[in-house]
Every structure is written in C-alpha cells, then in structure tokens.
C-alpha cells in the first residue's frame, strides 16, 4: 500500500510525539512510525519529577499517555511498524516498512532514540525504575540520604558519581578495571570527595529485591570472589546507577546520514541533517543533555523547520 504524507516521523518517544504534535497543528499531513509502544525510555520510568509542569507523582507512562492524546487530537496518525529501507534522496522521500507499506514524504524526522547499555545481570530488568537507574539527572533526588552504587569508569560515570554526592549519603564507584578511563582532571576531583568510595576490578553479578532494590552481588574479576552488598537495614533500599554507555538507534542510517564516531546523528541547531528535508530529534542526535525536556524541544524545532522546508518546495 502506498501513502503520501507531508511529514513522516520515525520513532514515537518524546521527540517523535512532540514533532508529531507540532507538525499536525501546522496542518501538515503527518504519520508517526513506531515499531514498539510509544514513549521510548520514559515509558519505563516510574516517576517524572523534572519535566516542567509535571504534577506530583507523575509517571513516565502517564506523561506519554498525555503526549499521545495530544497527537491524536490534532490529527497525527500513528502506525506500529518498523522501517525496512528508504531513499532520502528521492523527491518525495520514500520509506518502506517491514509490513510492506510504502510511505512517500516531503520531509522526514528521525527520532529513533538511544538506549542505555545494560549490565546484563539477573534482576536488572525487573528492578529498573525501582532502584536501578541510567540517569542521575532524572533520578538522583529519589536517593537523597541513601547509599548508591555507580557502575562504570569513563568520564560520564565519574562525573555522575560526583553529581550523586549532592544527594546520596555515600556513592561507591564500581569499575571492572584497576584504573578509571575518565580524564585525569575528573579523577583528581572525585578523589577529593570524601563521600565517594571505590570497588575496582569488580563487576555487578546480580541485583536483587522484592519489588524494590534491596542489594547487589559484586564479583572481583581477578579473584572470582563474590561479595553480597545489601542495603543498610535502616534504609531498606539503595540505588544502582549504570553509566557504561548508550547505543543510538542509527544502524539503519549508516552511510546515508552523517554521524559521529559513536553513532549519534549530527545536526545543526535547527535539527537539520546533511540531507535536505531530513531532520533528527531527541536522543538519537549528538548533544550534551539527553532528557525528556530536550527531546521534546528538539521535536518541536524539527517539526517547525520541516514545515518551513516544505513551504519552500
């Protein structure tokens, strides 16, 4: 089946939904393609406290539900399907999905997002959002005066450990090597912080708890010794923050859209990629801060710039 649109948006996370809202409100015929459920990473977040205007006890799913309702209200179509192939140099641009449908678009917005790399240990999936986090900016406040473990050894892990000391009673950095990979200036700074402790040559083997994180088991990679580290009895819980990298969902676009060495799409401040009429928004693009608020801002900008691009055709 062939369908023609003004804008095709790939991805229904906050960036894609924001783009859909702005494009549809501009009276552009818009469709959002999403291979999974709408919401992206935020859909797995139990509580959202730092999105402007979010009410007390707002959850990721409830925020996504409101975003989806807005898109639907203004007429953006949503289709559950994944992109199989495309031609962004064609006029109009062509997208073929796994279901066999062909979409023709005057402009395309790529909002496929990025996912945090996981430890891959037992208990991690079940306790994500219930003690396990991948974003200190999002969740640090929930662990005020508690003990937290920060997994990783690069710049991000060490910097986020420093940030977490503003909230947590104690922060323990867990790193699989005997030296950090972070810049020396960052390491020197964290070494001066009395709230930070270290578990070197160590990996998290298991995360456990009954509905909430209650402890972790850590393995020394040199000796093989496994140590059980339960949450302090007086606290009942603790936190595990994982900073071992992100995987941007850009493999499909390699060789077509410009990206940096880690796979993030390169855009200008107006979300334009290297191809005319192709925009990128949200966590999928190269940027300093990956939050719901920056994703929605990216989506709005991308949609407005797509409208301007279409008007100039």
C-alpha positions in Angstrom: 0.0 0.0 0.0 1.3 3.5 -1.0 0.6 6.5 1.2 1.6 10.1 0.8 2.3 12.5 3.6 3.9 15.9 4.3 6.0 14.5 7.2 6.9 11.0 8.2 8.3 10.8 11.7 10.3 7.7 12.6 10.0 7.0 16.4 7.3 7.7 19.0 9.4 8.7 22.0 9.0 12.2 23.4 10.9 13.7 20.5 8.8 12.0 17.9 5.5 12.7 19.7 6.5 16.4 20.1 7.3 16.6 16.4 4.0 14.9 15.6 2.1 17.4 17.7 3.8 20.5 16.2 3.5 19.1 12.6 -0.1 18.2 12.9 -1.0 21.5 14.5 0.6 23.2 11.5 -1.9 21.3 9.3 0.8 19.0 7.8 -0.4 15.5 7.0 1.7 13.6 9.5 2.3 10.0 10.4 4.5 8.6 13.2 6.0 5.2 12.7 7.0 3.3 15.9 8.0 -0.4 16.0 7.2 -0.8 19.7 4.9 1.0 22.1 5.0 4.8 22.3 7.1 6.6 24.8 10.7 5.4 24.4 12.8 5.3 27.6 10.4 7.5 29.5 7.7 4.8 29.3 9.7 2.7 31.8 10.1 5.5 34.3 8.1 5.2 37.5 8.2 8.8 38.4 8.9 12.0 36.5 9.9 14.9 38.7 12.0 17.2 36.5 9.8 17.8 33.4 8.4 21.3 33.7 4.8 21.3 34.7 4.8 17.6 35.7 2.5 17.1 38.7 3.3 15.3 41.9 3.6 11.5 41.4 3.6 11.9 37.6 4.8 8.7 35.9 6.5 8.1 32.6 3.5 6.2 31.2 1.1 8.9 32.3 3.2 11.6 30.6 3.4 9.6 27.4 -0.4 9.0 27.5 -1.0 12.7 27.5 1.5 13.3 24.7 -0.1 10.6 22.6 -3.6 12.1 23.3 -2.4 15.5 22.1 -1.0 14.0 18.9 -4.3 12.1 18.2 -6.3 15.2 19.0 -4.6 17.3 16.3 -4.7 14.5 13.7 -1.3 13.0 13.6 -1.6 9.4 12.5 0.3 6.7 14.4 1.3 3.3 12.9 3.0 0.4 14.6 5.6 -0.6 12.1 9.4 -0.5 11.6 11.4 0.9 8.7 13.0 -1.7 6.4 14.5 0.6 3.7 14.4 4.1 2.5 15.5 6.6 -0.1 16.0 10.0 1.4 17.5 11.4 -1.8 14.3 10.8 -3.8 11.7 13.5 -4.2 9.4 12.8 -2.5 11.4 10.7 0.0 10.4 7.0 0.2 10.2 4.8 3.2 9.3 1.1 3.1 8.3 -0.7 6.2 8.6 -4.3 7.3 4.8 -4.8 6.7 5.4 -3.9 3.1 3.8 -0.4 3.1 5.4 2.4 1.2 5.3 5.9 2.6 6.1 9.0 0.5 7.0 12.2 2.3 8.1 15.7 1.6 10.1 15.7 4.9 11.3 13.1 7.3 12.1 13.4 11.0 14.3 10.7 12.6 13.6 10.3 16.3 14.6 6.7 16.9 16.3 7.5 20.2 19.1 5.8 22.1 19.1 3.1 24.8 21.5 2.9 27.8 23.8 -0.1 27.7 22.7 -2.6 30.4 24.9 -4.6 32.8 23.1 -7.7 31.7 22.9 -9.3 35.1 19.9 -11.0 36.8 17.5 -8.7 38.5 18.4 -5.6 36.4 15.3 -5.7 34.1 12.9 -6.3 37.0 14.3 -3.5 39.2 14.8 -0.9 36.5 12.9 2.2 37.8 12.7 0.6 41.2 16.2 1.3 42.4 18.1 0.8 39.1 18.6 3.9 37.0 20.5 5.1 34.0 20.1 8.8 34.5 21.4 10.7 37.6 19.9 14.0 36.5 16.5 12.3 36.3 16.6 10.2 39.5 19.2 11.4 41.9 16.7 13.2 44.1 14.9 10.0 44.8 18.0 8.7 46.6 18.6 11.6 49.0 20.4 10.4 52.1 20.6 6.8 50.8 23.6 4.8 49.6 24.1 4.3 45.9 26.4 2.4 43.6 27.6 3.9 40.3 28.7 1.4 37.7 31.3 2.5 35.1 34.7 4.0 34.7 34.5 6.6 32.0 34.0 10.4 32.1 30.3 10.1 32.4 30.3 7.6 35.3 32.8 9.6 37.3 31.1 12.9 36.6 27.7 11.4 37.5 29.1 9.9 40.7 30.2 13.4 41.7 26.7 14.7 40.9 25.1 12.0 43.0 27.1 13.0 46.1 24.9 16.1 46.2 22.0 13.8 47.2 23.3 10.4 48.4 24.8 9.7 51.7 27.5 7.6 50.1 28.5 6.8 46.5 30.5 3.8 45.5 32.0 3.6 42.1 32.1 0.1 40.7 34.6 -0.5 37.8 35.8 -3.6 36.1 39.4 -2.4 35.8 42.0 -1.3 38.2 42.1 2.2 36.7 39.4 4.6 35.5 39.2 5.6 31.9 38.0 9.1 32.8 40.1 12.1 32.2 42.8 12.7 34.9 41.3 16.1 35.9 37.9 14.4 36.6 39.5 11.6 38.6 41.5 14.1 40.6 38.3 15.9 41.5 36.4 12.8 42.6 39.3 11.6 44.7 38.9 14.7 46.9 35.3 13.9 47.6 35.0 12.1 51.0 31.6 10.7 50.1 32.9 8.6 47.2 34.3 5.1 47.7 35.6 2.6 45.2 35.2 -1.1 44.2 37.9 -1.6 41.5 38.4 -4.8 39.4 34.7 -5.5 40.1 31.5 -6.2 38.2 27.9 -6.4 39.3 26.8 -10.1 39.1 23.3 -9.8 40.5 20.8 -7.1 41.5 18.0 -8.3 43.9 15.0 -7.2 45.8 11.3 -7.8 46.2 9.6 -5.0 44.2 12.4 -2.6 45.2 16.2 -2.8 45.1 17.5 -4.4 48.3 21.0 -5.3 47.4 23.6 -6.3 44.8 26.2 -9.0 44.5 29.6 -7.9 43.2 32.3 -10.2 41.7 36.1 -9.4 41.8 37.3 -10.2 38.3 40.8 -11.1 39.5 40.0 -13.4 42.4 36.5 -14.5 41.4 35.3 -13.7 44.9 31.6 -12.7 45.1 30.5 -10.2 47.8 26.9 -9.6 48.9 26.2 -5.9 49.5 22.7 -5.5 51.0 21.1 -2.1 51.6 21.6 -0.8 55.1 18.8 -2.2 57.3 17.7 1.3 58.4 17.2 2.3 54.8 15.6 -0.8 53.3 16.8 0.2 49.8 19.6 1.8 47.9 20.4 2.8 44.3 22.3 1.5 41.4 23.2 3.9 38.6 24.6 2.4 35.4 26.8 4.5 33.1 28.5 2.2 30.7 27.4 3.9 27.5 24.5 4.4 25.2 23.5 2.7 21.9 21.9 5.2 19.5 19.4 3.5 17.2 21.1 4.7 14.0 22.5 1.5 12.4 19.8 1.7 9.6 21.1 5.2 8.6 24.8 4.4 8.3 26.3 5.6 5.0 23.4 7.9 4.5 23.2 10.4 7.4 26.3 11.9 8.9 27.0 10.6 12.4 29.8 10.9 14.9 32.2 8.0 15.9 29.8 6.7 18.5 26.8 6.6 16.0 24.9 9.7 17.0 23.4 11.7 14.1 25.0 15.1 13.5 22.6 18.0 13.1 22.7 21.8 13.3 20.8 23.8 15.9 17.7 23.5 13.7 17.8 19.7 13.7 18.9 19.6 10.0 21.0 16.6 9.0 23.3 16.5 6.0 20.4 15.7 3.7 17.8 18.4 2.7 14.4 17.7 4.2 15.7 15.1 6.7 15.8 16.2 10.3 16.8 14.4 13.5 15.5 15.0 17.1 16.0 13.7 20.6 18.4 11.2 22.0 19.4 9.9 18.5 21.4 13.1 17.8 24.7 14.3 19.0 24.1 16.5 22.1 25.2 17.2 25.7 22.0 16.6 27.6 19.6 13.7 26.9 16.4 14.4 28.9 12.6 14.4 28.1 12.6 18.2 28.1 15.4 18.4 25.5 13.8 15.7 23.4 10.5 17.5 23.2 12.3 20.8 22.4 14.2 19.0 19.6 10.9 17.6 18.2 9.2 20.9 18.2 12.1 22.6 16.4 12.4 19.7 13.8 8.7 20.0 13.0 8.8 23.7 12.6 11.8 23.5 10.4 10.2 20.7 8.4 7.2 23.0 7.8 9.5 25.8 6.6 11.3 23.3 4.3 8.0 22.1 2.8 6.7 25.6 2.3 9.8 26.5 0.3 9.5 23.5 -2.1 
